Amino acid sequence: MEEPDIVPSDRVRPLARVTASLAGRLVPRPLERAVLLFTARTLARSREHRLLFVAYASLGLAIAFAYARSYLYGYAKNPWNRANVPFIAASVVVLFMAIIGARAVFALPASQPSNWLFHLTAVHPPASYFRAVRKSLFVLVVAPVWTACAILYLTLWPALPALEHLALLVAFSVLLVQRVLYKFRKVPFTCSYLPGKANLHVRLYAFGALFLFLADSGSRLEFWAMERMARFVILFVILALAIWAQRRTAEFAAAPGNRIQFEEVPQADIFALDLRPDGTWLSDEAYVNAIDLRAGGRAAKRAQRL
């Protein structure tokens, strides 16, 4: 993880062909597949981004082992091959830290002088890129963690509690991804970054304590709900309703006039008035599938003259 930046490899190698073929099956749309492959390759090759993501994931693993220390040292009261609070909390913490780490890494630029290429090729509506970013986060981070948890819990626990916990993990991951990507208007690694906006020395301890409290309380609540099917159904319905309430992430991405952010600038003291007529497209808003080419007939021209 601490090795220097990895140079691009030959695309004709078997591993590169298998990766491209797998990405094509998982993400069939070309734009989403391009964002997915760009994100995965940049994260794998850049030493700075790779090391930061691993730092978040390592912190999650450390907290997970701290939760499971009673089983590691052999003084746990409940058997390890049954549903228990430490194992539930460990998986939630690892998933949470992986998603938060990926979100933090996505905001850091890679090869900033070359982001003009993304300016020139951004010919699709911004909602398409934002949807591709969400899918990339699911494929690159959520899916591997969920798969590892599925293998572990289906091996250790009985089938029913393992499947219940995995279902809640999926609902929690969907809710968390929607929350962390709300108002994220960037393609990963392509936007400039202004440091010093967050008071980490103040917020880190407060959010860390709150996160540990919620992780412990949520794990105990899940363990209590897994004892009876009715409780579990109620808890799952509550999470489903929370996911439905977070639909504003997709609504924000599809908002009219929303644009991809390539330069992060301080908040302006003076705001310009947008006095252009309704329906007038700017050069950076005229996307290839955002304008109806059939709307340019004679009637429209006569109305424009009037």
N, C-alpha and C positions, 0 to 999 in steps of 0.2 A: 504493500500500500504506500510505502514511502519512496518507491522508485521514481526516477525522473519521468517526465512526460513520455508517453508511448507514441511512437510515430505510427501513421496509418499503415496497415498491412496490405498485402496483395488481395484484391477482391476475388481473385479466381481460386483461392484456396478452398478446400472442402468446408472448413468451418465457416468461412465467410458466406459461402453459398447456402449452407444449412441455415445460418442466422437470417439471411435475407428471405429465404423461403418460409421460415417459421414466422417472421414478421409479416410476410404477405398473407399468410393464412389467418393470423390473429387480427390484423388490421388491414382489411382489404382496400380501403380508400387510399389513393396515392399520397394525398396531402398528410393524412394522419400517419401513414407509414413513414413518410420522410421525417416528420417531427419525432417520431419514436426512435428511428435509427440514429438521427442526429443527436438526440438526447442520450441514448445509450452509449454511443461511441465517444461523445465528449466526456461523459462521466467516467468512462473506463480509461480514457487516455490522459486526461488532465490530472496531474498530481495534486494540485491545490483542491480541486473539487472532490476528487476521490478521497483524499485524506480527511476533509471536513465531513463528508458523509459517513465515513468509517468512524469518526469520532462520535457522532451522534448514535450510530448503531452500537458502538462499544459501550457507551454510557447506558443504553437500554439493556444490553446484555448484563452489565454489572448490576443494575437494579434488579433484573430478573433473577440473577443468582442470589442476590441478597434476600429476595422473597423466598427462594427455595432453600435457604441455608439449613433449615431444620431437617430437610430430607437429605441434604448432603452430609450433615454431621450425624444423622441417625437418631435424633430425638423427637421426630415428628409423632404426633398423636394419631393422625389419620393416615391410612395406608396410601402409598403413592399410586397404586393401580386403581384408585377410585377418584371421582371428581373432588377436588380440594381447592381452597382459596389461593394458596401460594402459586400453584401452576396456572390458575386462571389469571391472576394478576401479572404473572411473568409474561404470558403471551400478549396481554393488552399493552404492557409497557413496551415490549419490543416492537410491536406494530406501531404504536404511537410515536416512538422515537425515530423509527425508520421514515415515517411519513413526514414528520417535522423536519428531519434532516434533509430529505429530498427537497422539500419546499424551500429551505434556507439555501441550499446549493443552487437551485434553479435561478435564484435572483442574482447570483454572482456572474459577471460576464467572463467569457472565454474568447480570446483573440478579438478584443473590442474594435480595433481598426478595420476589421473585415465585416462589420455588421451592415455595411452598405449593401451587401449582397441580399440580405433579408429585406431591406427597404425596396429594392428593385423587384423582388419576386413575390412580394405580398400583394397578390392580385385577387385573393379570395376574401370573402367577408371575415372580419375578426372572429366571429363566433366559431368558424371552422377551425381556426388555430387554437382557440381556447378549449374546444372540445378535444382536439388532438393532445393538448397538454394533459388534460384529465385522464385520457386513455393511457398516455405514456406513464403517468404516475401509477395507475392501476397495474399495468403490465410489468413495469420494471421494479416496483417496490411492493405493492400490496399482494400481487399474485405469488411471488416467491415466499414471502413471510407466511401467507395463508397456507400454501402447499406444505411448507415445513411443519407448521402447526398441525395440519391434517394428518400428516404421516406420524407425528409424535403422539397425538392424543388418540388416534384410532388404534395405535399400537399399545398404548398404556391403559386406556380407559375402556369401559364397555361402550358399545356402539351408540346407544341412545344419548348419554350425557356428552360424548364426544361430538356427535352431530349437533346437539343443541348449542354447545359452546362455539362450534365452527360457524353456525348460522348467526349467532350474535356477533362474532368477529367480523363477518361479512357486512352486517348492518352497521357496525361501529366504524369500519373502514370507509364505507360509502359516506357516512355522515361526516367523518373527519376530513376526507378528501374534499368534499363540497365546502367545508368550512375554511380550510386553509387556502383554497384556491379562489375564494370569493374576492372579487376585484383584483385578481392577478391578471394583468393585461399584457403579459410578456410571453415571448417564445423563450424557453429556457436557454440561458447562457448568452443571450443576444442584446441585453439592455445594460446600459451603464449603471453604476452603483454609487450612491452617495453614502459614505460611512458616517457614523456618528448620530444617526437619527434615533436610535433606540438607547435608552439608559439601561444597559445590561447590568450594571452593578446594582441597580435598584430593582429591576423587573425580574432578574434571574432567580433571586431567592424567593420572591413572592409567588411567581408562577410555578417554581419548582415545588414549594410546599403545597400549593393548591393542587398541583397535578398528583403528587403522591397521596394526598388525602382523597381525591376523587378516584384514583385507581384502586386504593384499598377499599373504599366504601362501595364502589361499583362492583368489585369482585365479590365482596360479601353479599351484595344484593343479588348478583347472578347465581351464586351458590345457593342462596335461599330459594330463588325462583326455580332452580333446577330440581328441587326436591319434589315438586308437584307440577304436572303438565299445565294446569290452569294458570299457575303463577308464571310459568315460562311464556305461555301464549300472551298474557297481559304485558309482560316486559317486552316481548318482541313487537307487539303492536305499538307500544309506546315509542320504541326506536323507529319503527316504520313511519309513524306520524311525524317524528322529528326529522326524518329524511325528507318527507314530503314538505315540511315547513322550510327546509333549506333549499327548495327549488329556485330560490332567488339567485343562486349561483349561475344557473343556466339562463335565467331571465336577464341577469346583468350582462352575460356574454352576448346575448342576442339583442341587446338594446340598440336602437337606431343611433347612428353617429358614433358608436363606440369604436375606438381605433387601437391598434397594437402599439404598445409603448416600447420605443427603442432608446430613448434618452430620458434618464431620470434627472429632473431639474428641481431646484428649490421652488417652493410655492411662490407664485408671483404676487407682487404687491398691487399691481394694476391689471385688471381684466378687460379684454377687448370685447366690444359688443358685436354679436353676430347679426349683421343687418342684411345678409343675403336673402333673396326671396325663397319662399318655401319650395322644396322640390329641386333646388339647385345643388348639384353635386360638385364638391371640390375635387381636385386632382387626386388626392390621397383617399377619397371615399368612393371613387368610381371603380368598383371591383368588377371582375369579369362576369359574375353571376348576380350582381346587385342591381343592374339597370335593365329594364325591359326595352329591348331594341325595337319592339313593335309599336312603341308609344311615340314614334316620331312622324306621324302622318300629317296630312294637310290640315286637318282639324286642329291638331295640337299647335301647329305653327300659326294658324290664324288666331287661336286663343292667346298665344304668346304675344302677338302683335298688339292685341287689344289690351 
